[in-house]
Amino acid sequence: MKRVTYPALLFALALMLSAGGFAKDNNRHSVEIPDSVQVGGTQLKPGNYKVEWQGTGPDIQVTFLQNGKTVATVPATLKTNDAQVTQDQIVTDSASNTLSEIDFRRDKEALVFQQSGM
C-alpha cells in the first residue's frame, strides 16, 4: 500500500510545481481606470481592463485588454512595490494625462510605463 502512495504523492507534487512555474510566466490583473489616460500612443477610456505581461522583468511588454480585445500593447518596467503601497493604485501624470504606473498591493508588484519623449 505504501508503494502506491509515494508515487501518487510524487506525481501530484510534480504537477503542482510545474503548474506554479507556468502561472508565474503569465501575469494578469484587472484594473479600473477611472478617467481617460494616454498610454503609449493609445488613449484608454475609463473602464475595467485586464493587463497582462509575460516574464519576470524588469523590461516587459504590457497588453491592455477590454472585453477580450487588445486595446494597447506598450513597454513597461516591472518592479517591486514600496512598503507604503497599501492598495491597488493607478498613478497618472496630471499635466500630460498619461499613465505612469499601476501598483498591485496584493502581489507587491508595480508596472511603470515609459513616458513619451524619454
A tleap script that builds the chain and sets N, CA, C and O, in Angstrom:
source leaprc.protein.ff14SB
mol = sequence {
  NMET LYS ARG VAL THR TYR PRO ALA LEU LEU
  PHE ALA LEU ALA LEU MET LEU SER ALA GLY
  GLY PHE ALA LYS ASP ASN ASN ARG HIE SER
  VAL GLU ILE PRO ASP SER VAL GLN VAL GLY
  GLY THR GLN LEU LYS PRO GLY ASN TYR LYS
  VAL GLU TRP GLN GLY THR GLY PRO ASP ILE
  GLN VAL THR PHE LEU GLN ASN GLY LYS THR
  VAL ALA THR VAL PRO ALA THR LEU LYS THR
  ASN ASP ALA GLN VAL THR GLN ASP GLN ILE
  VAL THR ASP SER ALA SER ASN THR LEU SER
  GLU ILE ASP PHE ARG ARG ASP LYS GLU ALA
  LEU VAL PHE GLN GLN SER GLY CMET
}
set mol.1.N position { 0.815 -1.192 0.000 }
set mol.1.CA position { 0.000 0.000 0.000 }
set mol.1.C position { 0.863 1.264 0.000 }
set mol.1.O position { 0.535 2.244 -0.668 }
set mol.2.N position { 1.971 1.235 0.754 }
set mol.2.CA position { 2.833 2.407 0.809 }
set mol.2.C position { 3.477 2.693 -0.538 }
set mol.2.O position { 3.712 3.855 -0.869 }
set mol.3.N position { 3.762 1.684 -1.305 }
set mol.3.CA position { 4.389 1.876 -2.618 }
set mol.3.C position { 3.463 2.623 -3.575 }
set mol.3.O position { 3.936 3.394 -4.410 }
set mol.4.N position { 2.201 2.414 -3.472 }
set mol.4.CA position { 1.239 3.119 -4.321 }
set mol.4.C position { 1.119 4.579 -3.877 }
set mol.4.O position { 0.969 5.460 -4.722 }
set mol.5.N position { 1.181 4.848 -2.597 }
set mol.5.CA position { 1.017 6.195 -2.064 }
set mol.5.C position { 2.176 7.107 -2.462 }
set mol.5.O position { 1.933 8.242 -2.872 }
set mol.6.N position { 3.408 6.658 -2.360 }
set mol.6.CA position { 4.554 7.510 -2.669 }
set mol.6.C position { 4.582 7.972 -4.130 }
set mol.6.O position { 4.771 9.162 -4.381 }
set mol.7.N position { 4.402 7.077 -5.092 }
set mol.7.CA position { 4.379 7.562 -6.484 }
set mol.7.C position { 3.234 8.541 -6.746 }
set mol.7.O position { 3.397 9.506 -7.494 }
set mol.8.N position { 2.087 8.294 -6.135 }
set mol.8.CA position { 0.950 9.206 -6.322 }
set mol.8.C position { 1.267 10.580 -5.749 }
set mol.8.O position { 0.960 11.600 -6.367 }
set mol.9.N position { 1.879 10.608 -4.576 }
set mol.9.CA position { 2.258 11.874 -3.963 }
set mol.9.C position { 3.322 12.601 -4.787 }
set mol.9.O position { 3.242 13.815 -4.972 }
set mol.10.N position { 4.305 11.868 -5.276 }
set mol.10.CA position { 5.340 12.470 -6.107 }
set mol.10.C position { 4.759 13.038 -7.400 }
set mol.10.O position { 5.149 14.119 -7.842 }
set mol.11.N position { 3.836 12.311 -7.995 }
set mol.11.CA position { 3.190 12.794 -9.215 }
set mol.11.C position { 2.405 14.081 -8.938 }
set mol.11.O position { 2.498 15.044 -9.700 }
set mol.12.N position { 1.637 14.096 -7.854 }
set mol.12.CA position { 0.848 15.279 -7.505 }
set mol.12.C position { 1.757 16.478 -7.219 }
set mol.12.O position { 1.444 17.595 -7.632 }
set mol.13.N position { 2.858 16.269 -6.533 }
set mol.13.CA position { 3.796 17.331 -6.231 }
set mol.13.C position { 4.426 17.881 -7.505 }
set mol.13.O position { 4.537 19.095 -7.675 }
set mol.14.N position { 4.838 16.989 -8.396 }
set mol.14.CA position { 5.431 17.413 -9.666 }
set mol.14.C position { 4.429 18.213 -10.490 }
set mol.14.O position { 4.799 19.204 -11.118 }
set mol.15.N position { 3.181 17.800 -10.495 }
set mol.15.CA position { 2.140 18.506 -11.235 }
set mol.15.C position { 1.911 19.899 -10.674 }
set mol.15.O position { 1.773 20.854 -11.437 }
set mol.16.N position { 1.868 20.033 -9.358 }
set mol.16.CA position { 1.671 21.346 -8.733 }
set mol.16.C position { 2.847 22.268 -9.002 }
set mol.16.O position { 2.645 23.452 -9.275 }
set mol.17.N position { 4.068 21.759 -8.934 }
set mol.17.CA position { 5.243 22.587 -9.175 }
set mol.17.C position { 5.302 23.064 -10.613 }
set mol.17.O position { 5.658 24.215 -10.865 }
set mol.18.N position { 4.965 22.209 -11.552 }
set mol.18.CA position { 5.000 22.628 -12.957 }
set mol.18.C position { 3.901 23.635 -13.247 }
set mol.18.O position { 4.134 24.573 -14.009 }
set mol.19.N position { 2.731 23.484 -12.682 }
set mol.19.CA position { 1.645 24.449 -12.882 }
set mol.19.C position { 2.012 25.793 -12.268 }
set mol.19.O position { 1.706 26.837 -12.844 }
set mol.20.N position { 2.658 25.784 -11.120 }
set mol.20.CA position { 3.088 27.027 -10.483 }
set mol.20.C position { 4.115 27.748 -11.314 }
set mol.20.O position { 4.108 28.978 -11.366 }
set mol.21.N position { 4.995 27.026 -11.964 }
set mol.21.CA position { 6.001 27.632 -12.824 }
set mol.21.C position { 5.378 28.319 -14.026 }
set mol.21.O position { 5.810 29.406 -14.410 }
set mol.22.N position { 4.366 27.699 -14.624 }
set mol.22.CA position { 3.694 28.321 -15.761 }
set mol.22.C position { 2.910 29.546 -15.333 }
set mol.22.O position { 2.885 30.535 -16.066 }
set mol.23.N position { 2.278 29.519 -14.186 }
set mol.23.CA position { 1.481 30.648 -13.719 }
set mol.23.C position { 2.341 31.882 -13.506 }
set mol.23.O position { 1.872 32.997 -13.735 }
set mol.24.N position { 3.579 31.718 -13.076 }
set mol.24.CA position { 4.448 32.851 -12.817 }
set mol.24.C position { 4.871 33.543 -14.111 }
set mol.24.O position { 5.171 34.736 -14.100 }
set mol.25.N position { 4.899 32.803 -15.237 }
set mol.25.CA position { 5.286 33.400 -16.507 }
set mol.25.C position { 4.158 34.181 -17.156 }
set mol.25.O position { 4.416 35.020 -18.019 }
set mol.26.N position { 2.922 33.933 -16.769 }
set mol.26.CA position { 1.797 34.618 -17.363 }
set mol.26.C position { 1.090 35.419 -16.280 }
set mol.26.O position { 0.301 34.866 -15.514 }
set mol.27.N position { 1.362 36.697 -16.211 }
set mol.27.CA position { 0.817 37.546 -15.164 }
set mol.27.C position { -0.361 38.328 -15.707 }
set mol.27.O position { -0.328 38.831 -16.830 }
set mol.28.N position { -1.402 38.424 -14.896 }
set mol.28.CA position { -2.632 39.079 -15.321 }
set mol.28.C position { -3.315 39.698 -14.107 }
set mol.28.O position { -3.409 39.078 -13.048 }
set mol.29.N position { -3.783 40.912 -14.277 }
set mol.29.CA position { -4.537 41.602 -13.220 }
set mol.29.C position { -5.659 42.396 -13.858 }
set mol.29.O position { -5.568 42.789 -15.021 }
set mol.30.N position { -6.708 42.629 -13.104 }
set mol.30.CA position { -7.770 43.534 -13.530 }
set mol.30.C position { -7.541 44.882 -12.873 }
set mol.30.O position { -7.166 44.960 -11.703 }
set mol.31.N position { -7.770 45.946 -13.640 }
set mol.31.CA position { -7.645 47.292 -13.098 }
set mol.31.C position { -8.822 48.136 -13.563 }
set mol.31.O position { -9.339 47.950 -14.665 }
set mol.32.N position { -9.231 49.050 -12.725 }
set mol.32.CA position { -10.277 50.006 -13.062 }
set mol.32.C position { -9.598 51.340 -13.329 }
set mol.32.O position { -8.955 51.904 -12.444 }
set mol.33.N position { -9.740 51.840 -14.540 }
set mol.33.CA position { -9.178 53.143 -14.893 }
set mol.33.C position { -10.321 54.146 -14.832 }
set mol.33.O position { -11.234 54.090 -15.656 }
set mol.34.N position { -10.285 55.070 -13.860 }
set mol.34.CA position { -11.428 55.947 -13.612 }
set mol.34.C position { -11.588 57.082 -14.628 }
set mol.34.O position { -12.705 57.547 -14.855 }
set mol.35.N position { -10.495 57.532 -15.239 }
set mol.35.CA position { -10.540 58.654 -16.175 }
set mol.35.C position { -9.748 58.290 -17.424 }
set mol.35.O position { -8.893 57.405 -17.386 }
set mol.36.N position { -10.032 58.970 -18.529 }
set mol.36.CA position { -9.260 58.749 -19.746 }
set mol.36.C position { -7.798 59.086 -19.510 }
set mol.36.O position { -7.471 60.114 -18.916 }
set mol.37.N position { -6.912 58.197 -19.988 }
set mol.37.CA position { -5.472 58.420 -19.861 }
set mol.37.C position { -4.790 57.979 -21.147 }
set mol.37.O position { -5.317 57.158 -21.899 }
set mol.38.N position { -3.623 58.531 -21.382 }
set mol.38.CA position { -2.789 58.166 -22.518 }
set mol.38.C position { -1.755 57.158 -22.041 }
set mol.38.O position { -1.127 57.356 -21.001 }
set mol.39.N position { -1.577 56.080 -22.796 }
set mol.39.CA position { -0.506 55.127 -22.518 }
set mol.39.C position { 0.079 54.733 -23.863 }
set mol.39.O position { -0.634 54.256 -24.746 }
set mol.40.N position { 1.381 54.935 -24.011 }
set mol.40.CA position { 1.984 54.736 -25.321 }
set mol.40.C position { 1.321 55.687 -26.298 }
set mol.40.O position { 1.204 56.876 -26.001 }
set mol.41.N position { 0.895 55.218 -27.425 }
set mol.41.CA position { 0.197 56.056 -28.395 }
set mol.41.C position { -1.308 55.880 -28.359 }
set mol.41.O position { -1.998 56.279 -29.297 }
set mol.42.N position { -1.832 55.289 -27.289 }
set mol.42.CA position { -3.255 54.961 -27.212 }
set mol.42.C position { -3.939 55.710 -26.076 }
set mol.42.O position { -3.393 55.837 -24.980 }
set mol.43.N position { -5.129 56.196 -26.351 }
set mol.43.CA position { -5.965 56.824 -25.330 }
set mol.43.C position { -6.866 55.733 -24.753 }
set mol.43.O position { -7.668 55.145 -25.478 }
set mol.44.N position { -6.738 55.460 -23.451 }
set mol.44.CA position { -7.597 54.492 -22.776 }
set mol.44.C position { -8.788 55.230 -22.182 }
set mol.44.O position { -8.623 56.204 -21.448 }
set mol.45.N position { -9.974 54.764 -22.500 }
set mol.45.CA position { -11.191 55.356 -21.941 }
set mol.45.C position { -11.422 54.792 -20.542 }
set mol.45.O position { -10.896 53.728 -20.216 }
set mol.46.N position { -12.190 55.477 -19.721 }
set mol.46.CA position { -12.494 54.935 -18.393 }
set mol.46.C position { -13.156 53.563 -18.507 }
set mol.46.O position { -13.958 53.322 -19.409 }
set mol.47.N position { -12.811 52.674 -17.587 }
set mol.47.CA position { -13.413 51.346 -17.591 }
set mol.47.C position { -12.517 50.315 -16.953 }
set mol.47.O position { -11.450 50.628 -16.425 }
set mol.48.N position { -12.977 49.068 -17.013 }
set mol.48.CA position { -12.233 47.953 -16.440 }
set mol.48.C position { -11.393 47.309 -17.527 }
set mol.48.O position { -11.884 47.027 -18.621 }
set mol.49.N position { -10.120 47.077 -17.221 }
set mol.49.CA position { -9.174 46.476 -18.158 }
set mol.49.C position { -8.483 45.301 -17.490 }
set mol.49.O position { -8.324 45.263 -16.269 }
set mol.50.N position { -8.079 44.351 -18.308 }
set mol.50.CA position { -7.154 43.311 -17.855 }
set mol.50.C position { -5.805 43.723 -18.404 }
set mol.50.O position { -5.685 44.086 -19.574 }
set mol.51.N position { -4.790 43.667 -17.556 }
set mol.51.CA position { -3.423 43.908 -18.007 }
set mol.51.C position { -2.673 42.596 -17.866 }
set mol.51.O position { -2.787 41.912 -16.849 }
set mol.52.N position { -1.909 42.248 -18.889 }
set mol.52.CA position { -1.142 41.005 -18.879 }
set mol.52.C position { 0.255 41.269 -19.385 }
set mol.52.O position { 0.490 42.165 -20.196 }
set mol.53.N position { 1.182 40.460 -18.882 }
set mol.53.CA position { 2.551 40.508 -19.374 }
set mol.53.C position { 3.189 39.143 -19.189 }
set mol.53.O position { 2.766 38.352 -18.346 }
set mol.54.N position { 4.211 38.880 -19.987 }
set mol.54.CA position { 4.957 37.637 -19.904 }
set mol.54.C position { 6.311 37.935 -19.264 }
set mol.54.O position { 6.888 38.998 -19.492 }
set mol.55.N position { 6.809 37.009 -18.475 }
set mol.55.CA position { 8.147 37.128 -17.921 }
set mol.55.C position { 8.182 37.778 -16.560 }
set mol.55.O position { 7.156 38.138 -15.983 }
set mol.56.N position { 9.408 37.918 -16.062 }
set mol.56.CA position { 9.616 38.436 -14.713 }
set mol.56.C position { 10.268 39.805 -14.704 }
set mol.56.O position { 10.522 40.354 -13.632 }
set mol.57.N position { 10.543 40.369 -15.866 }
set mol.57.CA position { 11.065 41.722 -15.938 }
set mol.57.C position { 12.558 41.787 -15.810 }
set mol.57.O position { 13.222 40.751 -15.836 }
set mol.58.N position { 13.106 42.964 -15.674 }
set mol.58.CA position { 12.346 44.182 -15.421 }
set mol.58.C position { 11.692 44.772 -16.675 }
set mol.58.O position { 10.661 45.433 -16.549 }
set mol.59.N position { 12.244 44.563 -17.881 }
set mol.59.CA position { 11.648 45.146 -19.085 }
set mol.59.C position { 10.648 44.175 -19.690 }
set mol.59.O position { 10.994 43.040 -20.018 }
set mol.60.N position { 9.393 44.631 -19.839 }
set mol.60.CA position { 8.312 43.773 -20.320 }
set mol.60.C position { 7.427 44.544 -21.294 }
set mol.60.O position { 7.539 45.763 -21.418 }
set mol.61.N position { 6.565 43.832 -21.968 }
set mol.61.CA position { 5.506 44.413 -22.793 }
set mol.61.C position { 4.190 44.133 -22.080 }
set mol.61.O position { 3.901 42.990 -21.726 }
set mol.62.N position { 3.394 45.177 -21.871 }
set mol.62.CA position { 2.120 45.040 -21.179 }
set mol.62.C position { 0.994 45.190 -22.192 }
set mol.62.O position { 0.990 46.121 -22.998 }
set mol.63.N position { 0.047 44.271 -22.145 }
set mol.63.CA position { -1.112 44.317 -23.025 }
set mol.63.C position { -2.337 44.699 -22.199 }
set mol.63.O position { -2.606 44.099 -21.158 }
set mol.64.N position { -3.072 45.696 -22.670 }
set mol.64.CA position { -4.332 46.114 -22.062 }
set mol.64.C position { -5.451 45.485 -22.870 }
set mol.64.O position { -5.522 45.664 -24.086 }
set mol.65.N position { -6.337 44.741 -22.191 }
set mol.65.CA position { -7.474 44.119 -22.858 }
set mol.65.C position { -8.762 44.644 -22.247 }
set mol.65.O position { -8.860 44.844 -21.037 }
set mol.66.N position { -9.750 44.863 -23.111 }
set mol.66.CA position { -11.071 45.258 -22.635 }
set mol.66.C position { -12.092 44.444 -23.420 }
set mol.66.O position { -12.071 44.422 -24.650 }
set mol.67.N position { -12.979 43.782 -22.702 }
set mol.67.CA position { -13.979 42.900 -23.314 }
set mol.67.C position { -13.317 41.849 -24.208 }
set mol.67.O position { -13.847 41.505 -25.264 }
set mol.68.N position { -12.161 41.343 -23.782 }
set mol.68.CA position { -11.474 40.294 -24.505 }
set mol.68.C position { -10.689 40.744 -25.721 }
set mol.68.O position { -10.096 39.912 -26.406 }
set mol.69.N position { -10.669 42.037 -26.007 }
set mol.69.CA position { -9.952 42.560 -27.173 }
set mol.69.C position { -8.755 43.387 -26.737 }
set mol.69.O position { -8.834 44.154 -25.778 }
set mol.70.N position { -7.640 43.225 -27.455 }
set mol.70.CA position { -6.439 44.003 -27.155 }
set mol.70.C position { -6.677 45.453 -27.548 }
set mol.70.O position { -7.033 45.754 -28.688 }
set mol.71.N position { -6.473 46.351 -26.580 }
set mol.71.CA position { -6.647 47.782 -26.805 }
set mol.71.C position { -5.297 48.456 -27.031 }
set mol.71.O position { -5.179 49.365 -27.854 }
set mol.72.N position { -4.276 48.004 -26.292 }
set mol.72.CA position { -2.941 48.593 -26.411 }
set mol.72.C position { -1.901 47.606 -25.922 }
set mol.72.O position { -2.166 46.797 -25.033 }
set mol.73.N position { -0.713 47.676 -26.510 }
set mol.73.CA position { 0.452 46.939 -26.029 }
set mol.73.C position { 1.588 47.943 -25.941 }
set mol.73.O position { 1.952 48.571 -26.934 }
set mol.74.N position { 2.144 48.089 -24.745 }
set mol.74.CA position { 3.153 49.125 -24.509 }
set mol.74.C position { 4.302 48.572 -23.668 }
set mol.74.O position { 4.113 47.637 -22.889 }
set mol.75.N position { 5.503 49.157 -23.828 }
set mol.75.CA position { 6.624 48.745 -22.986 }
set mol.75.C position { 6.456 49.271 -21.564 }
set mol.75.O position { 5.866 50.329 -21.345 }
set mol.76.N position { 6.978 48.524 -20.612 }
set mol.76.CA position { 6.927 48.941 -19.207 }
set mol.76.C position { 8.073 48.272 -18.465 }
set mol.76.O position { 8.778 47.414 -18.995 }
set mol.77.N position { 8.228 48.697 -17.224 }
set mol.77.CA position { 9.203 48.093 -16.322 }
set mol.77.C position { 8.444 47.480 -15.160 }
set mol.77.O position { 7.592 48.132 -14.556 }
set mol.78.N position { 8.750 46.229 -14.845 }
set mol.78.CA position { 8.145 45.552 -13.710 }
set mol.78.C position { 9.054 45.752 -12.517 }
set mol.78.O position { 10.248 45.458 -12.580 }
set mol.79.N position { 8.488 46.254 -11.422 }
set mol.79.CA position { 9.294 46.478 -10.220 }
set mol.79.C position { 8.532 46.009 -8.999 }
set mol.79.O position { 7.336 45.724 -9.068 }
set mol.80.N position { 9.236 45.931 -7.880 }
set mol.80.CA position { 8.639 45.595 -6.599 }
set mol.80.C position { 8.113 46.864 -5.963 }
set mol.80.O position { 8.790 47.893 -5.958 }
set mol.81.N position { 6.903 46.792 -5.427 }
set mol.81.CA position { 6.285 47.953 -4.785 }
set mol.81.C position { 7.033 48.383 -3.537 }
set mol.81.O position { 7.692 47.580 -2.877 }
set mol.82.N position { 6.916 49.659 -3.228 }
set mol.82.CA position { 7.424 50.188 -1.972 }
set mol.82.C position { 6.542 49.680 -0.831 }
set mol.82.O position { 5.394 49.297 -1.054 }
set mol.83.N position { 7.068 49.676 0.364 }
set mol.83.CA position { 6.343 49.168 1.530 }
set mol.83.C position { 5.085 49.980 1.829 }
set mol.83.O position { 4.142 49.444 2.411 }
set mol.84.N position { 5.043 51.256 1.449 }
set mol.84.CA position { 3.892 52.086 1.787 }
set mol.84.C position { 2.689 51.872 0.872 }
set mol.84.O position { 1.640 52.470 1.114 }
set mol.85.N position { 2.796 51.046 -0.166 }
set mol.85.CA position { 1.657 50.770 -1.037 }
set mol.85.C position { 0.703 49.849 -0.292 }
set mol.85.O position { 1.037 48.701 0.002 }
set mol.86.N position { -0.491 50.361 0.012 }
set mol.86.CA position { -1.453 49.605 0.800 }
set mol.86.C position { -2.705 49.231 0.015 }
set mol.86.O position { -3.576 48.536 0.537 }
set mol.87.N position { -2.803 49.686 -1.235 }
set mol.87.CA position { -3.955 49.335 -2.069 }
set mol.87.C position { -3.559 49.406 -3.539 }
set mol.87.O position { -2.561 50.033 -3.894 }
set mol.88.N position { -4.355 48.751 -4.395 }
set mol.88.CA position { -4.118 48.874 -5.828 }
set mol.88.C position { -4.301 50.336 -6.207 }
set mol.88.O position { -5.166 51.028 -5.669 }
set mol.89.N position { -3.480 50.794 -7.135 }
set mol.89.CA position { -3.499 52.225 -7.418 }
set mol.89.C position { -3.065 52.497 -8.856 }
set mol.89.O position { -2.137 51.870 -9.368 }
set mol.90.N position { -3.747 53.432 -9.491 }
set mol.90.CA position { -3.399 53.935 -10.821 }
set mol.90.C position { -2.734 55.289 -10.616 }
set mol.90.O position { -3.310 56.171 -9.979 }
set mol.91.N position { -1.523 55.466 -11.151 }
set mol.91.CA position { -0.792 56.727 -10.998 }
set mol.91.C position { -0.700 57.385 -12.376 }
set mol.91.O position { -0.243 56.768 -13.338 }
set mol.92.N position { -1.136 58.634 -12.461 }
set mol.92.CA position { -1.079 59.365 -13.725 }
set mol.92.C position { -0.307 60.659 -13.552 }
set mol.92.O position { -0.216 61.207 -12.454 }
set mol.93.N position { 0.241 61.130 -14.645 }
set mol.93.CA position { 0.867 62.451 -14.681 }
set mol.93.C position { -0.245 63.423 -15.054 }
set mol.93.O position { -0.712 63.427 -16.193 }
set mol.94.N position { -0.667 64.241 -14.104 }
set mol.94.CA position { -1.826 65.109 -14.330 }
set mol.94.C position { -1.575 66.167 -15.400 }
set mol.94.O position { -2.517 66.579 -16.078 }
set mol.95.N position { -0.338 66.617 -15.571 }
set mol.95.CA position { -0.039 67.643 -16.570 }
set mol.95.C position { -0.246 67.125 -17.989 }
set mol.95.O position { -0.780 67.835 -18.841 }
set mol.96.N position { 0.181 65.873 -18.246 }
set mol.96.CA position { 0.064 65.324 -19.596 }
set mol.96.C position { -1.043 64.279 -19.720 }
set mol.96.O position { -1.294 63.775 -20.815 }
set mol.97.N position { -1.708 63.948 -18.608 }
set mol.97.CA position { -2.779 62.952 -18.576 }
set mol.97.C position { -2.313 61.593 -19.110 }
set mol.97.O position { -3.044 60.914 -19.831 }
set mol.98.N position { -1.076 61.208 -18.740 }
set mol.98.CA position { -0.531 59.922 -19.154 }
set mol.98.C position { -0.450 58.970 -17.969 }
set mol.98.O position { -0.247 59.384 -16.828 }
set mol.99.N position { -0.612 57.705 -18.263 }
set mol.99.CA position { -0.495 56.658 -17.249 }
set mol.99.C position { 0.976 56.435 -16.947 }
set mol.99.O position { 1.747 56.104 -17.848 }
set mol.100.N position { 1.380 56.612 -15.688 }
set mol.100.CA position { 2.788 56.412 -15.335 }
set mol.100.C position { 3.039 55.104 -14.612 }
set mol.100.O position { 4.109 54.512 -14.758 }
set mol.101.N position { 2.055 54.636 -13.821 }
set mol.101.CA position { 2.317 53.449 -13.008 }
set mol.101.C position { 1.007 52.810 -12.575 }
set mol.101.O position { 0.001 53.488 -12.367 }
set mol.102.N position { 1.045 51.478 -12.443 }
set mol.102.CA position { -0.046 50.727 -11.820 }
set mol.102.C position { 0.572 49.911 -10.696 }
set mol.102.O position { 1.480 49.113 -10.929 }
set mol.103.N position { 0.078 50.112 -9.472 }
set mol.103.CA position { 0.571 49.386 -8.301 }
set mol.103.C position { -0.429 48.294 -7.934 }
set mol.103.O position { -1.633 48.538 -7.868 }
set mol.104.N position { 0.082 47.090 -7.698 }
set mol.104.CA position { -0.738 45.959 -7.262 }
set mol.104.C position { -0.313 45.597 -5.846 }
set mol.104.O position { 0.748 45.007 -5.642 }
set mol.105.N position { -1.131 45.946 -4.884 }
set mol.105.CA position { -0.814 45.732 -3.471 }
set mol.105.C position { -0.635 44.261 -3.146 }
set mol.105.O position { 0.349 43.889 -2.507 }
set mol.106.N position { -1.556 43.423 -3.569 }
set mol.106.CA position { -1.552 42.016 -3.160 }
set mol.106.C position { -0.284 41.291 -3.597 }
set mol.106.O position { 0.269 40.503 -2.830 }
set mol.107.N position { 0.178 41.542 -4.804 }
set mol.107.CA position { 1.349 40.841 -5.318 }
set mol.107.C position { 2.634 41.633 -5.138 }
set mol.107.O position { 3.708 41.174 -5.526 }
set mol.108.N position { 2.527 42.830 -4.547 }
set mol.108.CA position { 3.690 43.686 -4.299 }
set mol.108.C position { 4.458 43.965 -5.591 }
set mol.108.O position { 5.689 44.002 -5.600 }
set mol.109.N position { 3.707 44.161 -6.690 }
set mol.109.CA position { 4.300 44.466 -7.984 }
set mol.109.C position { 3.798 45.816 -8.465 }
set mol.109.O position { 2.741 46.291 -8.049 }
set mol.110.N position { 4.577 46.423 -9.349 }
set mol.110.CA position { 4.159 47.665 -9.982 }
set mol.110.C position { 4.623 47.634 -11.434 }
set mol.110.O position { 5.698 47.129 -11.754 }
set mol.111.N position { 3.784 48.188 -12.298 }
set mol.111.CA position { 4.146 48.378 -13.706 }
set mol.111.C position { 4.428 49.858 -13.895 }
set mol.111.O position { 3.566 50.693 -13.621 }
set mol.112.N position { 5.610 50.188 -14.354 }
set mol.112.CA position { 5.998 51.582 -14.584 }
set mol.112.C position { 6.091 51.778 -16.093 }
set mol.112.O position { 6.835 51.077 -16.778 }
set mol.113.N position { 5.324 52.742 -16.601 }
set mol.113.CA position { 5.245 52.963 -18.046 }
set mol.113.C position { 6.180 54.078 -18.472 }
set mol.113.O position { 6.336 55.085 -17.781 }
set mol.114.N position { 6.799 53.874 -19.629 }
set mol.114.CA position { 7.715 54.863 -20.184 }
set mol.114.C position { 6.900 56.033 -20.720 }
set mol.114.O position { 5.853 55.845 -21.340 }
set mol.115.N position { 7.386 57.220 -20.476 }
set mol.115.CA position { 6.711 58.418 -20.949 }
set mol.115.C position { 7.219 58.780 -22.332 }
set mol.115.O position { 8.384 58.533 -22.643 }
set mol.116.N position { 6.371 59.360 -23.165 }
set mol.116.CA position { 6.778 59.799 -24.487 }
set mol.116.C position { 7.863 60.853 -24.368 }
set mol.116.O position { 7.825 61.693 -23.469 }
set mol.117.N position { 8.819 60.809 -25.265 }
set mol.117.CA position { 9.872 61.795 -25.265 }
set mol.117.C position { 11.040 61.432 -24.385 }
set mol.117.O position { 11.988 62.210 -24.276 }
set mol.118.N position { 11.005 60.253 -23.742 }
set mol.118.CA position { 12.112 59.824 -22.882 }
set mol.118.C position { 13.062 58.968 -23.670 }
set mol.118.O position { 14.066 58.502 -23.132 }
savepdb mol mol.pdb
quit
